[in-house]
Amino acid sequence: MTRVTLDMAQRDLATLIEDVAKGGHVLILKDEKPVAQIIPVTKEKAIPKFGSARGMISIREDFDQPLSDFDEYSR
């Protein structure tokens, strides 16, 4: 994390933003106390849309039929 004074941040804002865009973090100090932080923007998670998988899944006709592997258990 890069720590800079408020004066430095005002003077070098473009450079600090370039660093943050590459994944860095910047802490801005005023009178040696943290007052602000510049962090990268996180991508919003996509919200699934109801029905968006329509037609992608199919169920076989014999889906409800007993499995032959379990014949001995059903006796």
C-alpha positions, 0 to 999 in steps of 0.5 A: 500500500502506497502512503502519500500526503494530501499535497502529493496526492493532489500533485500526482493524482494521475500517476496514483490512479494508474497504480491503482488501476494495476491493482495497487492501493493508495492511502492519503494522509493529512497531518500524518493521519489517514483521511482517504484511500484509493482502491481499485473498483471491483466488478459487480457480480452478475445476477442470474436471470430467471429462464436464461438456461431455457433449452439448454437442459433436456430430460430423457423419456425414461427418467422416472424408470427404475434403474436396472442396477438396483433390481436386486434391492427392489425385491 
